[in-house]
Amino acid sequence: MKAAILNQYNKKDVNLSFSNLPTPSISADQVLVKSLAAGVNPVDNMITKGEVKLIIPYHLPIVAGNELVGEIIDLGANVKGFQKGDRVFARLPLDHPGAFAEFAAIDSQAIAKVPAYLSSEEAAAIPLTALTAMQAFELLNVQPGKRIFISGGTGGFGGMAIPLAKAMGLYVITNGNGRNAERVLKLGADEFINYRQTDYVKVLKDVDYVIDTLGGQETAKQFQILKQGGSLVSLKGMPNGDFAKRMQLPFFKKILFGLAGSRLDKMAAKHQQKYFFIFVHADGKQLQQAADIFEKQSLHPVVEQVYPFSELNTALQKVAQGHAKGKTVITF
């Protein structure tokens, strides 16, 4: 099979090399899928640059790629609830990527069935982002009727997190460029703040939960709108000791990340708030829950551009440029 390989970390070049490899064999708990489409994400480039090796120490070379849509062509003896021919998708397990290949062996606990109304290209845009939202809600311990602020909700994450948050019974507030207000409100946001006109810090206070998609100075600002005892999950802030503990990292990394995130932990502690950093992991049950919500509401993720697998490196370079209005996807 044709596969895209990360041979060594490179801070300046996100390109991957192509190789022909044997089709993977599967264990009793895995399925073998024929790849249909794969999402291309910033985390793919972060891995190539070596930016996550403290979290996940990959033993290179590896087949790259983190989220995949495929058709099951073989099942292990222990796999229940799936059959050959099912179209499934997954955020692949952290320690076993491999979405950028014509076939993939995936743990059955990581997969969910793709809703029939979605194209494979659309489905490839869902696993990482939807699971990030679901796992953020889990960390926040969200309760119906509470208020959540999702910063920068006009991007790809907001497009999934907002309707999922509404399905959880939350009152959703977000901000972004005003030209996207109508689209975001249609997704279910209860309030939209145009950042060109209004600083959210001046109009919001005592919010129950925050999902920080911006990082940097904005993380500190978002603590200001959070109520005493509230919780904030950051996708872009610093890992902290709590994160290292949840990831079951070695002791020295718990110390390291504890120091790295101490400023934000102290900021949260001033008002008995909680700070969490998230690095999304595989979870087929959570993904199926998100997929069921999407199907009930007939939601379609925004796919900005689709490339053939042969042009994967072009897709990776596009993602590296940022400013995406939707997901970048490759097809097989």
C-alpha positions in Angstrom: 0.0 0.0 0.0 1.0 3.6 -0.5 1.7 5.5 2.8 3.0 8.9 3.9 6.0 8.5 6.2 7.5 10.8 8.9 11.1 9.7 9.0 12.5 12.4 11.2 11.4 15.7 12.9 12.0 18.9 10.9 11.1 22.3 12.3 11.3 23.9 8.8 9.7 21.4 6.5 6.3 19.7 7.0 6.6 17.5 3.8 6.3 13.8 4.3 7.9 11.0 2.1 5.8 8.4 0.3 6.6 4.7 0.5 5.1 1.3 -0.4 4.4 -0.8 2.7 2.7 -4.1 3.3 -1.0 -3.9 4.1 -1.1 -3.9 8.0 -2.3 -7.1 9.8 -4.9 -6.7 12.6 -5.2 -8.0 16.1 -8.3 -9.6 17.6 -9.5 -6.1 18.7 -8.8 -4.2 15.5 -10.5 -3.6 12.2 -8.8 -3.2 8.8 -10.2 -0.3 6.8 -9.7 0.7 3.2 -9.1 4.5 3.4 -11.6 6.8 1.7 -10.6 10.2 3.1 -8.5 11.8 5.8 -8.5 15.1 7.5 -5.3 17.2 7.4 -4.8 19.1 10.6 -2.4 21.6 12.3 -1.5 18.7 14.7 -0.1 16.8 11.8 2.4 19.5 11.1 3.1 20.0 14.9 4.1 16.3 15.0 6.4 16.6 12.0 8.1 19.6 13.6 8.6 17.7 16.9 6.4 20.0 18.9 4.4 17.2 20.6 7.3 14.8 21.2 7.3 15.5 25.0 3.6 14.4 25.1 3.9 11.5 22.6 7.4 10.2 22.1 7.0 8.6 18.7 9.5 6.0 17.6 10.2 7.1 14.0 9.6 6.3 11.3 5.8 6.3 11.5 2.9 6.4 9.1 1.5 9.9 9.6 -2.1 11.2 9.9 -4.5 11.4 12.7 -8.1 11.2 11.5 -9.6 8.9 8.9 -12.7 7.7 7.1 -12.7 4.2 5.7 -14.6 1.1 4.8 -14.1 -2.0 7.0 -12.7 -4.9 4.9 -11.7 -7.2 7.8 -12.5 -7.6 11.5 -10.7 -9.1 14.5 -12.3 -12.0 16.4 -13.2 -9.8 19.4 -14.8 -6.9 17.4 -18.5 -6.4 18.1 -21.1 -4.0 16.7 -19.4 -3.6 13.3 -19.3 -5.6 10.1 -17.5 -5.7 6.7 -18.7 -2.8 4.5 -19.4 -0.4 7.3 -18.2 3.1 6.7 -16.4 4.3 9.8 -14.3 7.2 11.0 -11.9 7.7 13.9 -9.4 9.9 15.6 -6.6 7.3 15.6 -5.0 6.4 18.9 -2.4 8.9 20.0 0.4 6.4 20.0 -0.6 4.8 16.7 -1.3 7.3 13.9 -1.5 6.1 10.3 -4.4 7.9 8.5 -2.2 8.9 5.6 -2.2 5.5 4.0 -4.4 3.4 1.7 -5.2 0.9 4.5 -5.2 1.2 8.3 -5.5 -1.1 11.2 -7.5 0.6 13.9 -8.6 -0.4 17.4 -12.3 -1.0 17.4 -12.7 1.2 20.5 -11.6 4.2 18.4 -14.2 3.9 15.6 -17.7 5.1 15.1 -20.2 4.6 12.2 -20.4 7.5 9.7 -23.9 8.9 9.3 -25.2 7.9 5.9 -26.1 11.5 4.8 -22.5 12.6 5.1 -20.0 12.3 2.2 -16.7 10.8 3.1 -15.0 14.2 2.6 -17.4 15.8 5.1 -17.0 12.9 7.5 -13.2 13.3 7.4 -13.6 16.8 8.9 -15.3 15.5 12.0 -13.4 13.2 14.3 -10.6 15.4 15.7 -12.7 18.5 16.1 -15.9 16.8 17.4 -13.9 14.8 19.9 -12.1 17.9 21.1 -15.4 19.5 21.8 -16.8 16.4 23.5 -13.7 16.0 25.7 -13.7 19.7 26.6 -17.3 19.4 27.7 -16.4 16.3 29.8 -13.5 18.2 31.5 -15.8 21.2 32.2 -18.5 18.9 33.6 -21.1 20.9 31.7 -24.6 21.2 33.1 -27.7 22.1 31.1 -28.8 25.8 31.4 -25.3 27.0 32.1 -23.5 29.6 30.0 -20.4 28.8 27.9 -18.1 31.1 26.0 -16.3 29.6 23.0 -13.7 32.1 21.8 -13.2 32.4 18.0 -16.3 30.4 17.3 -16.4 31.3 13.6 -13.7 28.7 12.7 -13.8 25.0 12.1 -13.9 24.2 15.9 -16.8 26.5 16.5 -18.7 25.0 13.6 -18.9 21.7 15.5 -18.6 22.8 19.1 -21.5 25.3 19.0 -24.2 22.8 17.9 -22.8 20.1 20.2 -22.9 22.6 23.1 -26.5 23.4 22.2 -27.4 19.7 22.2 -25.9 19.6 25.8 -28.4 22.2 26.8 -25.9 25.1 27.2 -26.4 28.8 26.5 -23.7 29.5 23.9 -21.8 32.8 23.5 -19.0 33.2 21.0 -17.1 35.9 19.1 -15.5 36.5 15.8 -15.6 38.6 12.6 -19.0 40.1 12.1 -19.4 38.8 8.6 -19.8 35.3 10.0 -22.4 36.3 12.6 -25.4 35.0 10.7 -23.8 31.6 10.0 -22.8 31.1 13.6 -26.2 32.1 14.9 -27.8 29.6 12.6 -25.5 26.9 14.1 -27.2 27.7 17.5 -25.1 30.4 19.2 -27.3 32.4 21.5 -25.0 35.5 21.5 -22.4 36.6 19.0 -19.9 39.4 19.7 -18.2 41.1 16.8 -14.6 41.4 17.9 -14.0 44.4 15.6 -16.6 46.4 17.5 -16.7 45.0 21.0 -14.1 43.5 23.5 -15.9 40.5 25.1 -14.2 41.3 28.4 -16.2 44.5 28.6 -19.6 42.9 28.1 -19.3 39.4 29.6 -18.9 38.3 33.3 -19.7 35.4 35.5 -19.7 32.9 32.6 -19.8 29.3 33.8 -17.5 27.7 31.3 -14.9 28.8 28.7 -13.3 27.0 25.8 -10.2 28.9 24.8 -9.3 28.4 21.1 -7.0 31.4 20.9 -4.2 31.0 23.5 -1.6 33.6 24.3 -2.8 36.8 25.9 -6.4 35.8 25.2 -6.3 32.9 27.7 -5.6 35.4 30.6 -8.4 37.7 29.3 -10.9 34.8 29.4 -10.3 34.1 33.0 -11.7 37.6 33.6 -15.1 36.7 32.3 -15.3 33.4 34.1 -17.3 33.2 37.3 -15.7 32.3 40.7 -15.4 28.6 40.7 -15.8 28.3 36.9 -13.7 26.2 34.6 -11.7 26.9 31.4 -10.4 24.5 28.9 -7.7 25.7 26.5 -6.8 24.2 23.1 -3.9 26.6 22.7 -2.6 27.4 26.2 0.2 25.7 28.1 0.1 22.1 29.3 0.1 21.9 33.1 0.5 19.3 35.9 -3.2 18.2 35.7 -2.7 17.5 32.0 0.4 15.4 32.6 -1.5 13.5 35.3 -4.5 12.8 33.0 -2.1 11.7 30.2 -0.3 9.4 32.7 3.1 10.9 31.7 6.3 10.0 33.5 7.2 11.8 36.7 9.8 14.2 35.2 7.2 15.3 32.6 4.7 16.0 35.4 7.3 18.3 37.0 8.1 19.9 33.6 4.5 20.6 32.6 3.6 21.6 36.2 6.2 24.4 35.8 5.1 25.3 32.3 1.5 25.7 33.3 2.0 27.2 36.7 1.2 30.8 35.6 -2.2 29.8 34.3 -2.8 27.5 37.3 -2.1 30.5 39.7 -4.3 32.7 37.6 -7.2 30.2 38.0 -6.6 29.7 41.7 -7.2 33.4 42.5 -10.9 32.9 42.1 -11.2 29.2 42.8 -11.4 28.5 39.0 -10.1 25.5 37.2 -7.7 25.4 34.2 -7.4 22.5 31.9 -5.3 21.9 28.8 -6.5 19.4 26.2 -4.9 17.1 23.7 -7.7 15.1 22.2 -7.5 11.3 22.4 -9.3 8.5 20.5 -12.8 7.6 21.8 -15.2 5.7 19.6 -18.2 6.1 22.0 -17.8 9.8 22.3 -17.4 10.1 18.5 -20.6 8.1 18.0 -22.4 10.3 20.4 -21.3 13.4 18.4 -22.2 11.7 15.1 -25.7 10.9 16.4 -26.2 14.6 17.3 -25.0 15.6 13.8 -27.3 13.2 12.2 -30.3 14.3 14.2 -29.7 17.9 13.1 -28.4 17.1 9.6 -25.3 19.2 10.2 -22.6 19.5 7.5 -19.1 20.4 8.4 -17.4 23.0 6.2 -14.8 21.5 3.9 -12.6 24.2 2.4 -10.5 22.2 0.0 -10.0 18.5 -1.1 -6.8 17.1 -2.5 -5.9 13.7 -3.9 -3.6 11.6 -1.7 -0.7 12.3 -4.1 -0.9 16.0 -3.2 -0.8 15.5 0.5 2.3 17.7 0.9 0.5 20.5 -0.8 -2.4 20.0 1.7 0.0 20.0 4.6 1.6 23.3 3.4 -1.9 24.9 3.0 -2.8 24.0 6.6 0.5 25.4 7.8 -0.4 28.8 6.4 -3.4 29.0 8.7 -6.5 31.3 8.2 -8.6 28.3 7.1 -12.3 28.8 6.6 -13.0 25.1 6.7 -11.3 21.7 6.8 -8.6 20.5 4.4 -9.2 16.9 3.3 -7.4 14.3 1.2 -9.1 11.5 -0.7 -7.8 8.1 -1.7 
